[in-house]
Amino acid sequence: MVRTFRKYHRSLAIIMALPLGLTILTGLGYTIFEDWLHLDGVGEFLIGLHTGELVGLEDIYPVLNGLGAIGLVITGIVMSGLTKSRRKSPASQPIE
C-alpha cells in the first residue's frame, strides 16, 4: 500500500511543483515589494499571478492548489507510517 501511495505522491508532486512554487514565490514577492518596499505596480502584477487572475484561472486556481496540497499531505502522512497500527511485541507483554 505504501508503494501505491509513493507512486501517487511522486506524480502529484511533479504536477503541483509549478503551481505551488508560483504561489509561494508570488506571495513572498508581494509582501516584499508591496509592504516593505512600497512598489505598487510590481505588487499588483504579483498578486495577479498569485491568484491566477492573469491567466484567467482566478476561480479554480486556489481550489486546485488547495486540493493538490491536501493530496500531498495525505499521501505523505500515509507513507510516513503515522497511520499504522502498532502491535505490541510478545516480549513487551507482561507475564501472568
Secondary structure, 3 states (H helix, E strand, C coil): CHHHHHHHHHHHHHHHHHHHHHHHHHHHHHHHHHHHCCCHHHHHHHHHHHHCHHHCCCCCHHHHHHHHHHHHHHHHHHHHCCCCCCCCCHHHCCCC
